[in-house]
Amino acid sequence: MKNNIIRIIFLTLVFLFIGLYSASNAGYIDYQARNQTVLTENQIKQFEEDVKNNRPIDIENYVINKEETYNNNLSKLSLKISNAIGKTFQNTLDYLFGKLESVMNG
C-alpha cells in the first residue's frame, strides 16, 4: 500500500515536470516567433510609409538590434532552483536505474 502511494506520487511528479517543461519550451519559442513577426510587419509598414512620403531610406531605421538582459535577483534565484531540481531529478533517476540494473544483473 505504501509503495503504491509513493509510486503514484513519483509518477505524478515526473509527468508534471515533463508537461511543464514541454509547455514552457513550446510557449517561449512561439512567443519569440510571434514577436519577430510583429516587429517585421511594423517595420514593413514604416518602410512603405517612408517610400510613399519620399523620405530618405536608411536600413538602420528599420532594423532593430536590441538585446535586453533580464538578469536580476529573481531570475538568478529561479535558475538556481531550476538547476537544483534538475540535478536532484537526474540523481534520482541515476539511483533508480542503478538499482534496477543491479536487480536485473542479480
HUKANOR-V354543 format. One record per run of one state. SS is the DSSP state (hx for helix, st for strand, lp for the rest). FROM is the first residue (numbers start at 1). TO is the last residue. If there is no record, write none. Layout:
SS&FROM&TO / SS&FROM&TO
//
This chain:
lp&1&1 / hx&2&52 / lp&53&58 / hx&59&61 / lp&62&72 / hx&73&105 / lp&106&106
//
